[in-house]
Amino acid sequence: MGLIVDRRDQEFVLYEMLGLQELFQTPRFADYSKDMFDMAIDLSKRISEEEVLPRYMEGDREGAKLVNGEVKVPQCYHHLHKVMNDSGLFTMAVSPEAGGQGFPYVIDLAAREYYVFNMGFLLYPEAAVGAAHLIEVYGTEEQKKKYMYKMYEGKWGGTMVLTEPEAGSDVGNLKTKAILQPDGTYKIVGSKIFISGGDSDLFENIVHPVLARIEGDPAGTSGISIFLVPKYLVNDDGTLGRKNDVTITGIEHKMGLKGSATCSMSFGDNGNCYAELLGQPRQGMKIMFQMMNEARLGMGLQGLGTASIAYLHALNYAKERKQGADILNMQNPEAPRVSIINHPDVRRMLLWMKSHVEGMRALVYLCALAIDRKEASEGEEAEKWHGIMELLVPISKAYCTDMGFRVTELAIQVYGGYGYCQDYPVEQFMRDLKIASIYEGTNGIQALDLVGRKMSQKKGANFINFLGEINKTLARYKDNPRLADISKDVQDAVNLLADMGMFFVQCGKEGKFLIPISNAYSFLNLMGTVALGWLLFWQSGIAYEKLDEICKQNNVDVNDKKAVAQLAKEHKDAAFYSGKIHSARYYITHVLPFAQSYAKAIKSQNLSMLDIPEEGFAIE
């Protein structure tokens, strides 16, 4: 059993569920094949198991250090970067024109799922690729030649420089300014905080995309521009010149991701911080949001990937750890000790983890595939998939990082006291994942984005299209008698979600804007819960069909539970599909009902969070 990702489940989601192979029929992806994708994922699996996982705890123990104003990363990161960069894993989705392989984004995510748990390391190369993509889309030919290629090659790094001490998530309140120079370049003056990978000795040079306001431009987000600020200036012949006027003033001491340098940075202390405008003036937020959307889906992947490795480690431990007797022999002191996976409460935790990991994998992959389908389509079809992606990004980011964290917490619980100790990596999984619900826009901000913007885009067409996809699945399996009970449960939950959308519209008409705003996070959880219920139901429908075929081939009565269970012990695919069915049934029966609680709370229109006086929280 792999200890990072369930490869069989990946294949199921990609090809049996989402039908990725349909992309081969489109001009955009006609030159690709399943064999190519499988080879790329297998390469990522091998490198992650042989190189990334063994160095995971080492990077955490050593951590990043600030020495004489420069960041030194854990020594093992240099080895990891060389191995992974040479493999081409970081540029799988980059266009061939820019030196990449042009793979679908969903395959890039599937490969990244194997190593995304090591985010302390991964933030360095991922930020470089993300910043390079900004230059590819918005930069001049001169900027591409000057910066982009070396960033994609892994020689130069990149960052995303947004946050300021006073502004925080209120980016429009930033104070960093850009001063136009006679030659058309700019000088930057200001301070930034929480900059992941703001400096490192992994790269020869680092290019910082920095949000700043050109002197004289209006306040707020509409007046923000974006600039390229290199650590070292680049000469006309491509060699490195003087060090730019950029200072690393400190690195944070964090709960997790200790190998990642989260930097405080000062620009222009000596009045000589060189910068180049990227794109057009006052388009900074529009440009940065390209990188932000990619990063937010990447955070959803981090939630999924860390949950996956935590679940598989806990499952492996539960199979190996012997403790206590079987529950039916608890009164017999002579009864043999059994593996803890035999205990009902451990099984409950493992099945909760399994169902959430498999549901999150489907959600994140669907969101990524929506990007690919948009690229491969035209007209209304492209618009539809772009809209579904827009709707799913905040859910993927927020719901998967929150539920992923819950999975890591349960992994520790499965290990018991050992899970809380540093002998095993599960405590680090939890520490490293916690930040994912905070950065790239906190999950509360994701909820506000969903309710305040995404739900109303195109007059609600994106939400209607999303519900349409769910109803297609329900229609497909409505005549399967073995799905009748959970089909009704999912249909009721979907109706509940649709009704909540109408409820928010009515609140808007009545001027009750504080109801959806104050309950945005509850609504996001409602929608995430229903989305996973739909996706797991969809998987169970496929699994029933495939299990029926296997039973028929092996002369097993599909309605004979004991015979099917025995077949699962001998037939790997029968075990897999049986597991999918039980995951869906558990989730829809035990987790999906929480959607009703969210809806009831929202519809109560209770605003206690606003009505309570500030002094009522605690008396000094």
Number of C-alpha atoms within 10 A of each C-alpha: 10 12 17 24 26 16 15 10 17 20 15 18 21 20 14 15 18 16 12 20 15 12 19 15 12 14 10 16 18 12 10 16 12 12 9 12 17 14 12 20 23 15 17 23 23 12 19 24 18 11 17 26 19 11 19 22 19 15 22 20 11 14 20 25 21 18 9 8 12 16 23 19 26 25 16 17 22 14 15 18 20 12 15 19 17 12 15 18 20 24 23 22 17 22 14 12 8 17 14 17 16 18 20 24 20 21 22 21 22 26 26 23 27 28 26 26 29 27 22 25 29 21 19 27 26 22 22 28 24 23 26 29 21 20 24 20 13 15 20 14 11 9 17 20 14 17 25 26 18 17 26 26 19 25 16 23 34 34 25 22 23 25 21 23 13 14 14 16 17 12 18 19 17 25 19 21 23 29 18 16 11 7 6 10 15 22 21 30 23 18 24 26 23 22 22 21 30 30 32 21 16 24 18 14 23 25 25 24 26 27 30 26 30 22 12 10 15 12 13 13 18 16 19 26 26 29 26 22 26 25 26 19 21 17 11 9 7 11 10 15 12 10 14 18 22 23 19 19 15 20 23 18 13 14 13 20 26 24 31 32 30 22 22 22 21 20 24 18 14 9 11 15 23 26 25 20 23 22 18 12 16 20 17 24 19 15 19 20 13 15 19 17 17 14 20 24 26 24 28 29 29 26 35 36 30 30 36 29 29 32 32 21 22 28 25 15 17 22 13 13 14 15 15 17 20 18 11 8 13 13 10 10 10 9 13 13 15 17 16 23 23 17 16 12 12 19 16 13 19 22 20 20 28 25 25 29 29 24 27 30 29 26 28 28 24 23 25 24 24 23 21 24 24 20 17 19 17 11 8 10 13 17 16 20 23 20 23 24 26 22 23 26 27 28 28 29 30 30 29 31 29 21 21 33 26 18 30 29 22 24 30 25 17 24 21 11 9 14 20 17 14 11 10 15 18 27 20 24 27 24 17 24 28 20 18 26 25 16 14 22 20 16 22 18 18 24 27 21 20 23 22 16 14 23 20 16 15 11 10 15 16 24 21 15 15 18 17 12 12 20 15 12 17 20 10 11 18 15 11 12 9 13 19 12 12 19 25 13 19 24 17 15 26 21 13 18 21 15 13 20 20 12 16 20 18 13 16 14 10 9 10 14 15 14 19 24 17 19 23 22 22 20 25 24 21 25 23 25 24 26 26 26 31 28 23 29 29 22 25 24 25 18 23 19 12 16 21 18 15 19 18 12 9 11 10 17 13 16 11 9 11 11 14 21 14 13 19 19 11 10 14 11 17 23 17 16 25 20 18 24 22 16 25 29 20 19 23 26 16 11 18 22 19 17 22 15 13 19 20 12 13 22 15 9 15 13 13 9 10 10 9 10 9 10 8 8 8 6 6 4
